[in-house]
Amino acid sequence: MQYFPPALEALVEQFARLPGVGTKSAQRLAFYVLSLTEDEAANFSHAITQAKKTIRCCPVCQNLTQGEGPCSICASSRRDSSTICVVAEPKDVIAMERSREYNGLYHVLHGVISPMNHVGPDDLHIKSLVERVSSGAVSEVIMATNPDTEGEATAMYLSRLLKPFQVKVTRLAYGIPVGSHLEFADDATLMRALEGRREM
Amino acid sequence: MQYFPPALEALVEQFARLPGVGTKSAQRLAFYVLSLTEDEAANFSHAITQAKKTIRCCPVCQNLTQGEGPCSICASSRRDSSTICVVAEPKDVIAMERSREYNGLYHVLHGVISPMNHVGPDDLHIKSLVERVSSGAVSEVIMATNPDTEGEATAMYLSRLLKPFQVKVTRLAYGIPVGSHLEFADDATLMRALEGRREM
């Protein structure tokens, strides 16, 4: 039985498709939309179609961008174009940029190799990475995939793939996170932190 | 600093306004929209504007409805029009309908009296309820607001307001929920269950 009017039912259904949103939350969100003014609802609706229409991948680094040509990072002359940082997702670029420490370029794979989810190397933007590295202008590739099994495996796969091009391939350091407590660090992290210890 | 393209940033912002959605969730939802096909995104966007445009309150019971005139429940000839069930929100109508036990009409207040949130009787659809009851065709009004302080106070307020019209005003029974365990029932509920005990 259906007791919501069809248009409301349709909106609940759309919200319920979002990841992490159940039927109850979808209803709450739909009621929220009804509580908006016409203009606010129109803005929300417009933001969805606009994002979908205008956002594309940068032809160089595959990060998300808007408008024609390469993204602002690839196009910037103040960036060190001899270094490429390889990340899994566009949001990882944001995380790296937040550190304000990195000044090179990026390459976004849009996923990691994951046989369990049927994602192989051909499903990722690996070919374009190899092309960029093979052009000869790159001296270092930093693997910044997540420190989990799939991220590790992807980094390992890429480092082997890039070896023939005589390029330096590095991996982000493992260790105890800044501001954390030793007692809460897991064994694997502590082991890696010991391994990677540096002179003071 | 902003590293997402403006259209994506705008979409994240829209999602972040939804109740219970933080910045991280909003980003996840925005990325989900990008992963949709053009058609799917257009449908989502359309559902928002359509719901906002076409959903209105039934002029009789104030429940949400679509199209002209009274809602399907108010318009139905199979419903017992001498009984009105007063609920706080449209979703409470759905809960009541799910029980398949009630065959009367509804009245949706769109809120409860809540001095803490600056909601007084004038902010609710109380005047139209009084008009319906004063017409004389109603023999019973069932108060089905939530069994919390504000729902209680609203039910109490309404029952006093409707007393002059010689109408029977009832309240949903309190007691232990079906399928629950006595040991987990709170004191107040057990007390009400004892008070309301019935002969077998």
Interface residues (C-beta under 8 A of the other chain):
Chain A: M1 Y3 F4 P5 P6 A7 L8 A10 L11 E13 Q14 L18 P19 G20 S25 Q27 R28 L29 A30 F31 Y32 V33 L34 L36 E38 A41 A42 N43 F44 S45 H46 A47 I48 T49 Q50 A51 K52 K53 T54 I55 L64 T65 Q66 G67 P90 K91 V93 I94 E97 R98
Chain B: M1 Y3 F4 P5 P6 A7 L8 A10 L11 E13 Q14 L18 P19 G20 S25 Q27 R28 L29 A30 F31 Y32 V33 L34 L36 E38 A41 A42 N43 F44 S45 H46 A47 I48 T49 Q50 A51 K52 K53 T54 I55 L64 T65 Q66 G67 P90 K91 V93 I94 E97 R98
